């Protein structure tokens, strides 16, 4: 591994319960109450949940009816994406005071390369502390931060003690920390892959590290090389400030397979929110909407529609996505996953610089 890659200083910032926290900030009467952002109707879906709601087991992408059963006192508010985008821009301005190397992941999440920070602070930890304090002062919202020497570990660190957390994984800590990490906390290991790994006896990073590259590739396909690297605390991906995005998408895997249009359309609702918010945050407009279904036998099908002009808004994305879904019915078998993506962007972005530097 390139020694310079190992000595980057990477911060991952993740806003705590972002949508719900904005709503509680703007309406103090909601503070301390279990809150869901999303539709309260029978076929609605939770887009985000406050930490008060999460204590009852309420999670994003959960059907609203299920959430209400788990938490009878749950309050629902409609999402306000223009407001969330405005707050996200304020947060991005804080990042820009410290580094030009910012890779947004979503409205509430970003990677920062602070190997060389603009204010000359002595450590990445000092930069992370300053950013968290500035975000709180500027927006009244709490951010969690992870600091490490690569993106994978910075992401793991930001989630380690949420909410309101700052955690550092140094190069000396990295390999042992990953070895003890439960496999479900590996970024890039979703619920289905986690279940498969556990069936194969992979419970922790140490178990994953014991597998050869060949066996990982045979079992997990192209993801095998990634699993082999991160099991050793290795991740050479740079923070890309102007990453070329060919598509922006989201998908969800179900706990129970379904062939019902109403269920699938409800599961798509938070995906439309996430995909549109991701494109909107980057000021990107796309001409092609693609829908994906994966079935219980792991076969999959995609359908796409391209327009002469970019999709105008979130409602347009939803309309086209549901049209594509309807065109697949009736289904001959149950689906286990649904996804939607935007592509064919109106303006491509140039590749950003690759910056390396000193260690943590």
Secondary structure, 3 states (H helix, E strand, C coil): CCHHHHCCCEEEEEECCHHHHHHHHHCHHHCCCCEEEECCCCCCEEEEECHHHHCCCCCCCCEHHHHHHHCCCCEEECCCHHHHHHHHHHHHHHHHCCCCCEEEEECCEEEEECCCCCCCCCCHHHHHHHHHHHHHHHHCCCEEEEEECCHHHHHHHHHHCCCCCEEECCHHHHHHHHHHCEHHHCCCCCHHHHHHHHHCCCCEHHHHHCCCHHHHHHHHCCHHHHHHHHCCCCCCCCCCCCCCCCEEEEEEEEEEEECCHHHHHHHHHHHHHHHHHHHHHCCCCEEEEEEEEEECCCCEEEEEEECCCCCCCHHHHHHHHHHHHHCCCCCCCCEEEEEEEEEEECCCCCCCCCCCCCCC
